[in-house]
């Protein structure tokens, strides 16, 4: 008798689950005073809504008729509500309206946190969005001196706090994030950590890159005129062929950095520390350099035809350089060798 009751109870529970599933859209719509229906009407065509309902009822019939597929179909029903959400994201990313793009980026950031396994794929999608958007004439016309909010949000999202452990940085950003040939003039990249960012051929003129950590980053043939790297730590970075006239590196720490063939006219390196920095074929006309640059093992391939250079003495630079070297020898050098 008890077995019969339990079997009946199980059947009733399964039927109740089926009924709840099929009525779930209506229940949600009623509980939100019709806001779901209004949202669907505003953002999706009638055909999309019909397809959504057909899929929902088809799943209900399968559950009711073939109970052995209940787990598979339940998983499908759980994923189904994300389809309109995903469609809306990709639709708005191509929008000309900046506010719509910002909403899409915020939803992608939520998806990246909900599904860590898809984080790198979502990151690459954001990078391609930046490269495609910023190279259009319309974008450059309306954002000539600073990036749009959605582009700045993407840059902020993929950077990390300075106090985050290097092991966590490397685990999350082991692959290079590509922003090549992007128009990022006036971007704010200050006070953060950047690992493996690729800005080849990008326009970062007058960008704020102060007080940040740039590790294994590429700025090859980029436009960095009047860019500001003051108090930043630059490790295993490549600036070959970049245009960096009037850039500022005051109080910056540079280790294993390459300025081969770089234009550095009137750049300010006062108070900066150098360790294994390559200035081969670089133009340093009118630049401000610290006296410590001529110390042993600080630089290699310093141009022999330096002209109009102002040499500045900084008493505290050598002490800070030794502290910086001690830090990177313990924590950073092994990561540089693996990433390059």
Protein Blocks (a to p, Z undefined) as FASTA:
>chain_A
ZZmmmmmmmmmmmmmmmmmmmmmmmmmmmmnnommmmmmmmmpcfklmmmmmmmmmmmmm
mmmmmmmlmmmmmmmmmmmmmmmmmmmmmmmmmpmblklmmmmmmmmmmmmmmmmmlmmm
mmmmmmmmmmmmmmpmklmmmmmmbccfklmmmmmmmpccfklcfklmmmmmmpccdfeh
iacehiacehiacehiafehiacehiafehiacehiafehiafehiafehiacehiafeh
iacehiafehiacehiafehiacehiafehiacehiafehiafehiacdfklmpghkbgh
iafkbghiacdddfklmmmmmmmmmmmmmmmmmmmmmmZZ
